[in-house]
Amino acid sequence: MIKNTEPINLVEIQDILDKTKENEGELLGFVKKFTKLKQTQSKDLRNKIEALDLIKIDEKHINKLIELLPKNKEDINQIFSDVSLNEDEIQKLLDTIKEFN
């Protein structure tokens, strides 16, 4: 039964799997292969992105930014294919993410 639906990123999934007994399979190994940040870093990055107070960014965008850690404008534009960000917003995101690369 589904109790709650909210977007989460791979780092948060890894944390959930680490806390459960069901992490014995291939799933945890798969998730670890693609996560680049630790749980504390992920939370710090989320807080910094939210602190930018960019109206066009929602939870799913934040999660993708945390998972992919884009390095340039083109990467950002692929994540925000449904939203048009201006140059200033893109640069703020890149500057914030750069601290975690």
N, C-alpha and C positions, 0 to 999 in steps of 0.2 A: 504494500500500500504506500502510495506517495503521501508524505506528510508535509513537505514543503518544497517549493520550487524557487530557486534563486541561482543565478549564474555564479559558478565558482571556477577558479583557475586550477591548473595542474598542481601547483604547490599546495593548495588547500586540499586537493584530492589525496596527495601523498601524505599529508598530515593525518587525514581521516583514516587512510589505510594503515598507517603506522600505529594508530590507536586501537585498531580492531584486530581480532584474532584471524580474520579472513584474509590477511595479507600474504598468505603463504604461496600464492600462485604467481603466475606470470604478470598479473596486473600491476603489482607494485614495482616489479622490475621494469615494465614498460613505462610507467609513469616517471620513475626515476631517470630513465634514459633521456627524457625530454624536459625535465625541470632544470632551470639554470640558477634559481635563487633558493635560498633557505627560507623557512617560514617567517623568521623575523625580518629578513630583507624584503620579502613579499609584502608584509604588512607596512613596513616603512615606505616602500614605493607607492602602495595604494594610498596611504595618508598624504604623501607629497602630491600625487596626481589630483586627489580630491581637494587639496588645499589650493590648487591652481584655480579652482572655481570656474571651470570652463563648462558652460551650460550645455554644449553639444555632446558632452561625453557622458555615457551611461555605464552601468555596471559591466555589461558585456564588453564594451570597449576597454575598460580598465583591466579586465581579466586578460584580454588578448594582448594588451601592452605588457602586462606582467609576464605572460607566457613567452612572447616572442622577443621582447626587448629590442624594438626596432632601432636601427642605427642611422637611418637617413629618411628624407622626406618621402621617397617612393614607398618605403616600408610602412610609414605612417598612413599614407594615402590608401594603401591596400587594406589596412585595418578599418579605416573610416570610409569605405566605399559608399556607404549609405548617407554620409554626412560630409558637408564641405567645410573644411577647416581653412582658416586664413594662415598666412605665413607666420604671423606672430604666435598663434596658437600652436602650430607645428613646432616652432622653435622652442617654445616653453616646454613642450612635451619631450623633445629631444634632449634639452638641457637637463631636465629632471631625470630621464632614463639613463643618461650618460654616467651619472654617479654610480649606477648599479652594474654597468658593463665591465 
